[in-house]
Amino acid sequence: MAARRLFRRLPTCAPLFRSLRSDRLRGQGLRVLVGGQLFRRMPASDALVRLEPEAAWCGGRGGRGRSCADSWAAPPGGRSRNGSRGESARGPLLCAAVAFSLFSKTGDEEEEEDEAKKKEDEIIMLLKRAKLSIMRGELDAASGFLHHAIRLAHQSHNTQAIIYTYTLMANLAFIQGQLSNAEKLFKAAMSFMLSGGTPEDDNAVIEMSLKLASIYGSQDQHELAEHGFRFCVESLEAKIEKQKDLSGDGLTDDERKDTRLLLGLCLDSRARYLTATRRLEQARSDYQRALQICQEEQGEAHPQSLVLMNDLATVLDAQGHHEEALRQISRAVALGKETGYAEQHVLLGNMAGILLHQGQLTESARLYREALAMAQAAGDGEAVENIQEGLKELGGKKDGQAGQA
């Protein structure tokens, strides 16, 4: 019976790969993954021409204006340096007006700020409703809220809202199986992030890159998929090496843990892709590394550790390493029993399948029956179907042995 995945996202999961050959390669790798030139962050000098207040309000164009210093130089009621009367009175008033304008807001500005605040509040409310709809399984309603939110985010030029909304839209499309749409949305979110100065090895960028790689794998775009998985793993490896030098110096334990766990998630995802393409030895290596990190960071009995032990056992069994597979799955079953693991019937069903391949038909039948009862009690239709298929295979083997006898 094939291993079933738990769709439980690691908090942000696994072992050490080789470092990047160069920073240039990493940037190039991401461009290949997202398909084209990335937006570049606009330098501050290009984004805003800064003017000193005096130059903006008191200085003249073409050298004809007067400075505030000139205005204040003339004595009260006297002549200014250029010999004209009345300038001394206007000068202080002008500079006072400038100062007032710098520290006060016009009615239009206040109105614009109020409007921006209203739009931001509306975006936040729409995003909350979208997330609640997703939790309830009301995906069409969630999509409507998100489309409304992205329109408002663009209208108000709220970059953070644009990024967050595109990310939610991409994840929604991803879980709905709309992979082409999800691909475009992930690319849009990444482009806004990178153009705003987010580093290419930022965990959020890596996580989106990982989903893109998974999408490419599902679409049989194998070159892009492999490039994407490699980019994610190698970028995180390089980041972890750099973080070793920052221990105790601005790097929290949570940040270090999140990066390692994300690496484990990347290795786990790549292992599933490699298993699907029948590259079992490479898949085995990635699963082993992912399991090591997950156990180190979250504990041996953590649900995700049990999933990885199950998947590793499945790959070992497919390679013909039945005894090693049995040791791995037996440990997972024992830990699952101790902790009351919710997917225990899946572990038992896979253990029964491994025993079946070893020819231990009696024990296999016992575990299949136990797993079937648990799956039915849990209302897990997919597991029930898989276990029944295993029982049919078991019945066929028993009939074959009876015929030979």
BAGUBA-558899 format. One record per residue (C-alpha): residue number from 1; chain; x, y, z. Coordinates in steps of 0.25 Angstrom, whole numbers, always signed. Layout:
@pos: NUM&unit: A&xx: X&yy: Y&zz: Z
...
This chain:
@pos: 1&unit: A&xx: +0&yy: +0&zz: +0
@pos: 2&unit: A&xx: +6&yy: +13&zz: -4
@pos: 3&unit: A&xx: +9&yy: +23&zz: +7
@pos: 4&unit: A&xx: -1&yy: +34&zz: +9
@pos: 5&unit: A&xx: +3&yy: +48&zz: +12
@pos: 6&unit: A&xx: -2&yy: +56&zz: +23
@pos: 7&unit: A&xx: -5&yy: +70&zz: +18
@pos: 8&unit: A&xx: +1&yy: +77&zz: +30
@pos: 9&unit: A&xx: +10&yy: +88&zz: +28
@pos: 10&unit: A&xx: +23&yy: +88&zz: +36
@pos: 11&unit: A&xx: +25&yy: +101&zz: +43
@pos: 12&unit: A&xx: +35&yy: +106&zz: +34
@pos: 13&unit: A&xx: +46&yy: +85&zz: +34
@pos: 14&unit: A&xx: +64&yy: +76&zz: +30
@pos: 15&unit: A&xx: +80&yy: +72&zz: +27
@pos: 16&unit: A&xx: +92&yy: +79&zz: +21
@pos: 17&unit: A&xx: +94&yy: +79&zz: +6
@pos: 18&unit: A&xx: +106&yy: +86&zz: -2
@pos: 19&unit: A&xx: +107&yy: +101&zz: -2
@pos: 20&unit: A&xx: +104&yy: +109&zz: -14
@pos: 21&unit: A&xx: +115&yy: +111&zz: -24
@pos: 22&unit: A&xx: +113&yy: +126&zz: -24
@pos: 23&unit: A&xx: +103&yy: +137&zz: -20
@pos: 24&unit: A&xx: +102&yy: +139&zz: -35
@pos: 25&unit: A&xx: +97&yy: +125&zz: -37
@pos: 26&unit: A&xx: +86&yy: +127&zz: -27
@pos: 27&unit: A&xx: +81&yy: +139&zz: -33
@pos: 28&unit: A&xx: +81&yy: +133&zz: -47
@pos: 29&unit: A&xx: +74&yy: +120&zz: -41
@pos: 30&unit: A&xx: +63&yy: +128&zz: -36
@pos: 31&unit: A&xx: +61&yy: +135&zz: -50
@pos: 32&unit: A&xx: +60&yy: +122&zz: -57
@pos: 33&unit: A&xx: +50&yy: +117&zz: -46
@pos: 34&unit: A&xx: +41&yy: +129&zz: -48
@pos: 35&unit: A&xx: +43&yy: +130&zz: -63
@pos: 36&unit: A&xx: +49&yy: +143&zz: -67
@pos: 37&unit: A&xx: +55&yy: +155&zz: -62
@pos: 38&unit: A&xx: +52&yy: +159&zz: -47
@pos: 39&unit: A&xx: +48&yy: +173&zz: -43
@pos: 40&unit: A&xx: +59&yy: +180&zz: -37
@pos: 41&unit: A&xx: +58&yy: +189&zz: -25
@pos: 42&unit: A&xx: +58&yy: +204&zz: -29
@pos: 43&unit: A&xx: +69&yy: +211&zz: -22
@pos: 44&unit: A&xx: +65&yy: +221&zz: -12
@pos: 45&unit: A&xx: +71&yy: +232&zz: -20
@pos: 46&unit: A&xx: +62&yy: +228&zz: -32
@pos: 47&unit: A&xx: +50&yy: +226&zz: -24
@pos: 48&unit: A&xx: +49&yy: +240&zz: -17
@pos: 49&unit: A&xx: +56&yy: +254&zz: -20
@pos: 50&unit: A&xx: +58&yy: +260&zz: -7
@pos: 51&unit: A&xx: +58&yy: +275&zz: -5
@pos: 52&unit: A&xx: +62&yy: +283&zz: +7
@pos: 53&unit: A&xx: +50&yy: +291&zz: +12
@pos: 54&unit: A&xx: +58&yy: +304&zz: +10
@pos: 55&unit: A&xx: +61&yy: +301&zz: -5
@pos: 56&unit: A&xx: +47&yy: +296&zz: -7
@pos: 57&unit: A&xx: +39&yy: +308&zz: -1
@pos: 58&unit: A&xx: +49&yy: +320&zz: -1
@pos: 59&unit: A&xx: +59&yy: +317&zz: -12
@pos: 60&unit: A&xx: +55&yy: +323&zz: -25
@pos: 61&unit: A&xx: +56&yy: +317&zz: -39
@pos: 62&unit: A&xx: +66&yy: +322&zz: -49
@pos: 63&unit: A&xx: +74&yy: +329&zz: -37
@pos: 64&unit: A&xx: +64&yy: +340&zz: -36
@pos: 65&unit: A&xx: +58&yy: +336&zz: -22
@pos: 66&unit: A&xx: +62&yy: +340&zz: -9
@pos: 67&unit: A&xx: +67&yy: +331&zz: +3
@pos: 68&unit: A&xx: +61&yy: +331&zz: +16
@pos: 69&unit: A&xx: +74&yy: +336&zz: +22
@pos: 70&unit: A&xx: +73&yy: +348&zz: +13
@pos: 71&unit: A&xx: +59&yy: +351&zz: +18
@pos: 72&unit: A&xx: +63&yy: +350&zz: +33
@pos: 73&unit: A&xx: +75&yy: +359&zz: +31
@pos: 74&unit: A&xx: +68&yy: +372&zz: +29
@pos: 75&unit: A&xx: +65&yy: +379&zz: +41
@pos: 76&unit: A&xx: +50&yy: +382&zz: +45
@pos: 77&unit: A&xx: +44&yy: +393&zz: +37
@pos: 78&unit: A&xx: +57&yy: +395&zz: +29
@pos: 79&unit: A&xx: +62&yy: +392&zz: +15
@pos: 80&unit: A&xx: +66&yy: +378&zz: +11
@pos: 81&unit: A&xx: +80&yy: +375&zz: +5
@pos: 82&unit: A&xx: +74&yy: +377&zz: -9
@pos: 83&unit: A&xx: +69&yy: +391&zz: -5
@pos: 84&unit: A&xx: +54&yy: +388&zz: -5
@pos: 85&unit: A&xx: +44&yy: +392&zz: +6
@pos: 86&unit: A&xx: +34&yy: +382&zz: +12
@pos: 87&unit: A&xx: +42&yy: +370&zz: +9
@pos: 88&unit: A&xx: +47&yy: +369&zz: +24
@pos: 89&unit: A&xx: +32&yy: +368&zz: +28
@pos: 90&unit: A&xx: +29&yy: +357&zz: +17
@pos: 91&unit: A&xx: +41&yy: +349&zz: +20
@pos: 92&unit: A&xx: +38&yy: +345&zz: +34
@pos: 93&unit: A&xx: +24&yy: +342&zz: +30
@pos: 94&unit: A&xx: +28&yy: +334&zz: +18
@pos: 95&unit: A&xx: +38&yy: +325&zz: +27
@pos: 96&unit: A&xx: +27&yy: +324&zz: +38
@pos: 97&unit: A&xx: +17&yy: +319&zz: +27
@pos: 98&unit: A&xx: +28&yy: +309&zz: +22
@pos: 99&unit: A&xx: +30&yy: +304&zz: +36
@pos: 100&unit: A&xx: +15&yy: +303&zz: +38
@pos: 101&unit: A&xx: +13&yy: +295&zz: +25
@pos: 102&unit: A&xx: +24&yy: +285&zz: +29
@pos: 103&unit: A&xx: +18&yy: +281&zz: +42
@pos: 104&unit: A&xx: +3&yy: +282&zz: +39
@pos: 105&unit: A&xx: -6&yy: +275&zz: +29
@pos: 106&unit: A&xx: -15&yy: +280&zz: +19
@pos: 107&unit: A&xx: -29&yy: +276&zz: +18
@pos: 108&unit: A&xx: -27&yy: +268&zz: +5
@pos: 109&unit: A&xx: -15&yy: +261&zz: +12
@pos: 110&unit: A&xx: -24&yy: +257&zz: +24
@pos: 111&unit: A&xx: -35&yy: +253&zz: +15
@pos: 112&unit: A&xx: -25&yy: +244&zz: +7
@pos: 113&unit: A&xx: -20&yy: +238&zz: +19
@pos: 114&unit: A&xx: -34&yy: +235&zz: +24
@pos: 115&unit: A&xx: -37&yy: +228&zz: +11
@pos: 116&unit: A&xx: -24&yy: +220&zz: +11
@pos: 117&unit: A&xx: -28&yy: +215&zz: +26
@pos: 118&unit: A&xx: -42&yy: +212&zz: +22
@pos: 119&unit: A&xx: -37&yy: +203&zz: +10
@pos: 120&unit: A&xx: -26&yy: +196&zz: +19
@pos: 121&unit: A&xx: -37&yy: +193&zz: +29
@pos: 122&unit: A&xx: -46&yy: +188&zz: +18
@pos: 123&unit: A&xx: -34&yy: +179&zz: +12
@pos: 124&unit: A&xx: -31&yy: +173&zz: +26
@pos: 125&unit: A&xx: -46&yy: +170&zz: +28
@pos: 126&unit: A&xx: -47&yy: +163&zz: +14
@pos: 127&unit: A&xx: -34&yy: +155&zz: +17
@pos: 128&unit: A&xx: -40&yy: +150&zz: +30
@pos: 129&unit: A&xx: -53&yy: +146&zz: +23
@pos: 130&unit: A&xx: -45&yy: +139&zz: +12
@pos: 131&unit: A&xx: -37&yy: +131&zz: +23
@pos: 132&unit: A&xx: -49&yy: +127&zz: +30
@pos: 133&unit: A&xx: -56&yy: +123&zz: +17
@pos: 134&unit: A&xx: -44&yy: +114&zz: +14
@pos: 135&unit: A&xx: -45&yy: +108&zz: +28
@pos: 136&unit: A&xx: -59&yy: +105&zz: +26
@pos: 137&unit: A&xx: -57&yy: +99&zz: +12
@pos: 138&unit: A&xx: -64&yy: +110&zz: +5
@pos: 139&unit: A&xx: -54&yy: +112&zz: -6
@pos: 140&unit: A&xx: -62&yy: +120&zz: -16
@pos: 141&unit: A&xx: -66&yy: +130&zz: -5
@pos: 142&unit: A&xx: -51&yy: +131&zz: -1
@pos: 143&unit: A&xx: -48&yy: +134&zz: -16
@pos: 144&unit: A&xx: -58&yy: +145&zz: -16
@pos: 145&unit: A&xx: -52&yy: +152&zz: -4
@pos: 146&unit: A&xx: -38&yy: +151&zz: -9
@pos: 147&unit: A&xx: -41&yy: +157&zz: -22
@pos: 148&unit: A&xx: -48&yy: +169&zz: -16
@pos: 149&unit: A&xx: -36&yy: +170&zz: -6
@pos: 150&unit: A&xx: -26&yy: +170&zz: -17
@pos: 151&unit: A&xx: -33&yy: +181&zz: -25
@pos: 152&unit: A&xx: -33&yy: +190&zz: -13
@pos: 153&unit: A&xx: -18&yy: +187&zz: -10
@pos: 154&unit: A&xx: -14&yy: +191&zz: -24
@pos: 155&unit: A&xx: -23&yy: +204&zz: -23
@pos: 156&unit: A&xx: -17&yy: +208&zz: -10
@pos: 157&unit: A&xx: -3&yy: +204&zz: -15
@pos: 158&unit: A&xx: -1&yy: +195&zz: -2
@pos: 159&unit: A&xx: +10&yy: +186&zz: -5
@pos: 160&unit: A&xx: +10&yy: +178&zz: +7
@pos: 161&unit: A&xx: -5&yy: +175&zz: +5
@pos: 162&unit: A&xx: -2&yy: +172&zz: -10
@pos: 163&unit: A&xx: +8&yy: +162&zz: -6
@pos: 164&unit: A&xx: +0&yy: +155&zz: +5
@pos: 165&unit: A&xx: -13&yy: +155&zz: -3
@pos: 166&unit: A&xx: -6&yy: +149&zz: -15
@pos: 167&unit: A&xx: +0&yy: +138&zz: -6
@pos: 168&unit: A&xx: -13&yy: +134&zz: -1
@pos: 169&unit: A&xx: -19&yy: +134&zz: -15
@pos: 170&unit: A&xx: -7&yy: +125&zz: -19
@pos: 171&unit: A&xx: -9&yy: +116&zz: -8
@pos: 172&unit: A&xx: -24&yy: +115&zz: -10
@pos: 173&unit: A&xx: -22&yy: +112&zz: -25
@pos: 174&unit: A&xx: -11&yy: +101&zz: -21
@pos: 175&unit: A&xx: -21&yy: +94&zz: -12
@pos: 176&unit: A&xx: -32&yy: +94&zz: -22
@pos: 177&unit: A&xx: -23&yy: +88&zz: -33
@pos: 178&unit: A&xx: -22&yy: +100&zz: -41
@pos: 179&unit: A&xx: -7&yy: +99&zz: -43
@pos: 180&unit: A&xx: -5&yy: +109&zz: -55
@pos: 181&unit: A&xx: -13&yy: +119&zz: -48
@pos: 182&unit: A&xx: -5&yy: +117&zz: -35
@pos: 183&unit: A&xx: +8&yy: +117&zz: -42
@pos: 184&unit: A&xx: +5&yy: +131&zz: -48
@pos: 185&unit: A&xx: +0&yy: +136&zz: -34
@pos: 186&unit: A&xx: +13&yy: +131&zz: -27
@pos: 187&unit: A&xx: +21&yy: +138&zz: -37
@pos: 188&unit: A&xx: +14&yy: +151&zz: -36
@pos: 189&unit: A&xx: +16&yy: +150&zz: -20
@pos: 190&unit: A&xx: +30&yy: +147&zz: -22
@pos: 191&unit: A&xx: +33&yy: +158&zz: -32
@pos: 192&unit: A&xx: +27&yy: +169&zz: -22
@pos: 193&unit: A&xx: +35&yy: +163&zz: -11
@pos: 194&unit: A&xx: +48&yy: +163&zz: -18
@pos: 195&unit: A&xx: +46&yy: +177&zz: -24
@pos: 196&unit: A&xx: +44&yy: +182&zz: -10
@pos: 197&unit: A&xx: +57&yy: +177&zz: -6
@pos: 198&unit: A&xx: +54&yy: +164&zz: +1
@pos: 199&unit: A&xx: +66&yy: +155&zz: +0
@pos: 200&unit: A&xx: +65&yy: +143&zz: -9
@pos: 201&unit: A&xx: +69&yy: +133&zz: +2
@pos: 202&unit: A&xx: +57&yy: +139&zz: +11
@pos: 203&unit: A&xx: +49&yy: +127&zz: +16
@pos: 204&unit: A&xx: +36&yy: +132&zz: +10
@pos: 205&unit: A&xx: +43&yy: +133&zz: -4
@pos: 206&unit: A&xx: +48&yy: +119&zz: -2
@pos: 207&unit: A&xx: +35&yy: +114&zz: +2
@pos: 208&unit: A&xx: +28&yy: +120&zz: -10
@pos: 209&unit: A&xx: +40&yy: +114&zz: -19
@pos: 210&unit: A&xx: +37&yy: +101&zz: -13
@pos: 211&unit: A&xx: +22&yy: +101&zz: -17
@pos: 212&unit: A&xx: +26&yy: +105&zz: -31
@pos: 213&unit: A&xx: +36&yy: +93&zz: -32
@pos: 214&unit: A&xx: +25&yy: +84&zz: -27
@pos: 215&unit: A&xx: +15&yy: +90&zz: -38
@pos: 216&unit: A&xx: +26&yy: +88&zz: -49
@pos: 217&unit: A&xx: +27&yy: +74&zz: -44
@pos: 218&unit: A&xx: +12&yy: +71&zz: -45
@pos: 219&unit: A&xx: +12&yy: +77&zz: -59
@pos: 220&unit: A&xx: +24&yy: +68&zz: -64
@pos: 221&unit: A&xx: +33&yy: +80&zz: -66
@pos: 222&unit: A&xx: +44&yy: +72&zz: -60
@pos: 223&unit: A&xx: +56&yy: +81&zz: -63
@pos: 224&unit: A&xx: +49&yy: +93&zz: -56
@pos: 225&unit: A&xx: +45&yy: +84&zz: -44
@pos: 226&unit: A&xx: +59&yy: +79&zz: -42
@pos: 227&unit: A&xx: +65&yy: +93&zz: -43
@pos: 228&unit: A&xx: +54&yy: +98&zz: -33
@pos: 229&unit: A&xx: +57&yy: +87&zz: -23
@pos: 230&unit: A&xx: +72&yy: +89&zz: -24
@pos: 231&unit: A&xx: +71&yy: +104&zz: -23
@pos: 232&unit: A&xx: +62&yy: +103&zz: -10
@pos: 233&unit: A&xx: +72&yy: +92&zz: -3
@pos: 234&unit: A&xx: +85&yy: +99&zz: -7
@pos: 235&unit: A&xx: +80&yy: +113&zz: -3
@pos: 236&unit: A&xx: +76&yy: +108&zz: +11
@pos: 237&unit: A&xx: +89&yy: +100&zz: +12
@pos: 238&unit: A&xx: +97&yy: +113&zz: +9
@pos: 239&unit: A&xx: +88&yy: +121&zz: +19
@pos: 240&unit: A&xx: +90&yy: +111&zz: +30
@pos: 241&unit: A&xx: +105&yy: +112&zz: +28
@pos: 242&unit: A&xx: +104&yy: +127&zz: +29
@pos: 243&unit: A&xx: +95&yy: +126&zz: +42
@pos: 244&unit: A&xx: +106&yy: +117&zz: +49
@pos: 245&unit: A&xx: +115&yy: +130&zz: +50
@pos: 246&unit: A&xx: +103&yy: +138&zz: +55
@pos: 247&unit: A&xx: +100&yy: +129&zz: +67
@pos: 248&unit: A&xx: +97&yy: +137&zz: +79
@pos: 249&unit: A&xx: +99&yy: +150&zz: +71
@pos: 250&unit: A&xx: +85&yy: +155&zz: +66
@pos: 251&unit: A&xx: +80&yy: +141&zz: +62
@pos: 252&unit: A&xx: +69&yy: +135&zz: +71
@pos: 253&unit: A&xx: +67&yy: +120&zz: +73
@pos: 254&unit: A&xx: +53&yy: +121&zz: +66
@pos: 255&unit: A&xx: +59&yy: +127&zz: +54
@pos: 256&unit: A&xx: +70&yy: +116&zz: +53
@pos: 257&unit: A&xx: +60&yy: +105&zz: +56
@pos: 258&unit: A&xx: +50&yy: +111&zz: +45
@pos: 259&unit: A&xx: +61&yy: +110&zz: +35
@pos: 260&unit: A&xx: +65&yy: +96&zz: +38
@pos: 261&unit: A&xx: +51&yy: +92&zz: +38
@pos: 262&unit: A&xx: +48&yy: +98&zz: +24
@pos: 263&unit: A&xx: +60&yy: +91&zz: +19
@pos: 264&unit: A&xx: +54&yy: +78&zz: +24
@pos: 265&unit: A&xx: +41&yy: +81&zz: +17
@pos: 266&unit: A&xx: +49&yy: +84&zz: +4
@pos: 267&unit: A&xx: +56&yy: +71&zz: +5
@pos: 268&unit: A&xx: +43&yy: +64&zz: +8
@pos: 269&unit: A&xx: +36&yy: +70&zz: -4
@pos: 270&unit: A&xx: +48&yy: +66&zz: -13
@pos: 271&unit: A&xx: +48&yy: +52&zz: -8
@pos: 272&unit: A&xx: +33&yy: +51&zz: -12
@pos: 273&unit: A&xx: +36&yy: +56&zz: -26
@pos: 274&unit: A&xx: +48&yy: +46&zz: -27
@pos: 275&unit: A&xx: +39&yy: +35&zz: -22
@pos: 276&unit: A&xx: +29&yy: +38&zz: -33
@pos: 277&unit: A&xx: +39&yy: +38&zz: -43
@pos: 278&unit: A&xx: +45&yy: +25&zz: -38
@pos: 279&unit: A&xx: +58&yy: +30&zz: -34
@pos: 280&unit: A&xx: +58&yy: +23&zz: -21
@pos: 281&unit: A&xx: +72&yy: +23&zz: -16
@pos: 282&unit: A&xx: +72&yy: +39&zz: -17
@pos: 283&unit: A&xx: +58&yy: +39&zz: -10
@pos: 284&unit: A&xx: +63&yy: +30&zz: +1
@pos: 285&unit: A&xx: +75&yy: +40&zz: +4
@pos: 286&unit: A&xx: +66&yy: +52&zz: +4
@pos: 287&unit: A&xx: +56&yy: +45&zz: +13
@pos: 288&unit: A&xx: +67&yy: +41&zz: +23
@pos: 289&unit: A&xx: +72&yy: +55&zz: +24
@pos: 290&unit: A&xx: +58&yy: +61&zz: +26
@pos: 291&unit: A&xx: +55&yy: +51&zz: +37
@pos: 292&unit: A&xx: +68&yy: +54&zz: +44
@pos: 293&unit: A&xx: +65&yy: +69&zz: +44
@pos: 294&unit: A&xx: +51&yy: +67&zz: +48
@pos: 295&unit: A&xx: +54&yy: +58&zz: +60
@pos: 296&unit: A&xx: +65&yy: +67&zz: +64
@pos: 297&unit: A&xx: +56&yy: +79&zz: +64
@pos: 298&unit: A&xx: +43&yy: +74&zz: +68
@pos: 299&unit: A&xx: +45&yy: +60&zz: +74
@pos: 300&unit: A&xx: +44&yy: +46&zz: +70
@pos: 301&unit: A&xx: +30&yy: +44&zz: +73
@pos: 302&unit: A&xx: +25&yy: +57&zz: +66
@pos: 303&unit: A&xx: +14&yy: +54&zz: +56
@pos: 304&unit: A&xx: +23&yy: +59&zz: +44
@pos: 305&unit: A&xx: +34&yy: +50&zz: +49
@pos: 306&unit: A&xx: +24&yy: +38&zz: +48
@pos: 307&unit: A&xx: +20&yy: +42&zz: +34
@pos: 308&unit: A&xx: +35&yy: +43&zz: +30
@pos: 309&unit: A&xx: +38&yy: +29&zz: +36
@pos: 310&unit: A&xx: +26&yy: +23&zz: +29
@pos: 311&unit: A&xx: +30&yy: +29&zz: +15
@pos: 312&unit: A&xx: +44&yy: +25&zz: +17
@pos: 313&unit: A&xx: +40&yy: +11&zz: +20
@pos: 314&unit: A&xx: +31&yy: +11&zz: +8
@pos: 315&unit: A&xx: +43&yy: +14&zz: -1
@pos: 316&unit: A&xx: +52&yy: +4&zz: +6
@pos: 317&unit: A&xx: +41&yy: -6&zz: +3
@pos: 318&unit: A&xx: +40&yy: -2&zz: -12
@pos: 319&unit: A&xx: +55&yy: -4&zz: -13
@pos: 320&unit: A&xx: +54&yy: -18&zz: -7
@pos: 321&unit: A&xx: +60&yy: -15&zz: +7
@pos: 322&unit: A&xx: +49&yy: -21&zz: +14
@pos: 323&unit: A&xx: +56&yy: -24&zz: +27
@pos: 324&unit: A&xx: +61&yy: -9&zz: +28
@pos: 325&unit: A&xx: +47&yy: -4&zz: +24
@pos: 326&unit: A&xx: +40&yy: -13&zz: +35
@pos: 327&unit: A&xx: +49&yy: -7&zz: +46
@pos: 328&unit: A&xx: +46&yy: +7&zz: +41
@pos: 329&unit: A&xx: +31&yy: +5&zz: +41
@pos: 330&unit: A&xx: +31&yy: -4&zz: +54
@pos: 331&unit: A&xx: +37&yy: +8&zz: +61
@pos: 332&unit: A&xx: +27&yy: +18&zz: +55
@pos: 333&unit: A&xx: +15&yy: +9&zz: +59
@pos: 334&unit: A&xx: +21&yy: +7&zz: +74
@pos: 335&unit: A&xx: +23&yy: +22&zz: +75
@pos: 336&unit: A&xx: +9&yy: +25&zz: +69
@pos: 337&unit: A&xx: +2&yy: +15&zz: +79
@pos: 338&unit: A&xx: +9&yy: +22&zz: +91
@pos: 339&unit: A&xx: +5&yy: +36&zz: +86
@pos: 340&unit: A&xx: -9&yy: +33&zz: +81
@pos: 341&unit: A&xx: -5&yy: +37&zz: +67
@pos: 342&unit: A&xx: -18&yy: +40&zz: +59
@pos: 343&unit: A&xx: -13&yy: +33&zz: +46
@pos: 344&unit: A&xx: -9&yy: +20&zz: +53
@pos: 345&unit: A&xx: -17&yy: +12&zz: +44
@pos: 346&unit: A&xx: -9&yy: +17&zz: +32
@pos: 347&unit: A&xx: +4&yy: +12&zz: +39
@pos: 348&unit: A&xx: -2&yy: -1&zz: +42
@pos: 349&unit: A&xx: -7&yy: -3&zz: +28
@pos: 350&unit: A&xx: +7&yy: +0&zz: +22
@pos: 351&unit: A&xx: +13&yy: -9&zz: +32
@pos: 352&unit: A&xx: +4&yy: -20&zz: +28
@pos: 353&unit: A&xx: +8&yy: -18&zz: +13
@pos: 354&unit: A&xx: +23&yy: -19&zz: +17
@pos: 355&unit: A&xx: +20&yy: -32&zz: +24
@pos: 356&unit: A&xx: +12&yy: -37&zz: +12
@pos: 357&unit: A&xx: +24&yy: -34&zz: +3
@pos: 358&unit: A&xx: +33&yy: -42&zz: +13
@pos: 359&unit: A&xx: +23&yy: -54&zz: +12
@pos: 360&unit: A&xx: +18&yy: -53&zz: +26
@pos: 361&unit: A&xx: +4&yy: -54&zz: +22
@pos: 362&unit: A&xx: -3&yy: -58&zz: +36
@pos: 363&unit: A&xx: +3&yy: -46&zz: +43
@pos: 364&unit: A&xx: +0&yy: -37&zz: +31
@pos: 365&unit: A&xx: -15&yy: -41&zz: +31
@pos: 366&unit: A&xx: -16&yy: -38&zz: +46
@pos: 367&unit: A&xx: -10&yy: -24&zz: +44
@pos: 368&unit: A&xx: -19&yy: -22&zz: +31
@pos: 369&unit: A&xx: -31&yy: -25&zz: +39
@pos: 370&unit: A&xx: -27&yy: -16&zz: +51
@pos: 371&unit: A&xx: -24&yy: -5&zz: +42
@pos: 372&unit: A&xx: -37&yy: -7&zz: +34
@pos: 373&unit: A&xx: -45&yy: -6&zz: +47
@pos: 374&unit: A&xx: -38&yy: +7&zz: +51
@pos: 375&unit: A&xx: -40&yy: +13&zz: +38
@pos: 376&unit: A&xx: -55&yy: +10&zz: +37
@pos: 377&unit: A&xx: -56&yy: +16&zz: +52
@pos: 378&unit: A&xx: -49&yy: +29&zz: +47
@pos: 379&unit: A&xx: -57&yy: +30&zz: +35
@pos: 380&unit: A&xx: -45&yy: +30&zz: +26
@pos: 381&unit: A&xx: -50&yy: +25&zz: +13
@pos: 382&unit: A&xx: -37&yy: +27&zz: +5
@pos: 383&unit: A&xx: -30&yy: +18&zz: +16
@pos: 384&unit: A&xx: -41&yy: +8&zz: +15
@pos: 385&unit: A&xx: -40&yy: +6&zz: +0
@pos: 386&unit: A&xx: -25&yy: +5&zz: +1
@pos: 387&unit: A&xx: -25&yy: -6&zz: +12
@pos: 388&unit: A&xx: -36&yy: -14&zz: +4
@pos: 389&unit: A&xx: -27&yy: -14&zz: -8
@pos: 390&unit: A&xx: -16&yy: -19&zz: +1
@pos: 391&unit: A&xx: -25&yy: -30&zz: +6
@pos: 392&unit: A&xx: -28&yy: -34&zz: -8
@pos: 393&unit: A&xx: -14&yy: -35&zz: -11
@pos: 394&unit: A&xx: -12&yy: -44&zz: +2
@pos: 395&unit: A&xx: -24&yy: -53&zz: -2
@pos: 396&unit: A&xx: -17&yy: -55&zz: -16
@pos: 397&unit: A&xx: -4&yy: -59&zz: -10
@pos: 398&unit: A&xx: -11&yy: -69&zz: -1
@pos: 399&unit: A&xx: -19&yy: -75&zz: -12
@pos: 400&unit: A&xx: -6&yy: -76&zz: -20
@pos: 401&unit: A&xx: +1&yy: -83&zz: -8
@pos: 402&unit: A&xx: -11&yy: -93&zz: -7
@pos: 403&unit: A&xx: -11&yy: -96&zz: -22
@pos: 404&unit: A&xx: +4&yy: -100&zz: -21
@pos: 405&unit: A&xx: +1&yy: -109&zz: -9
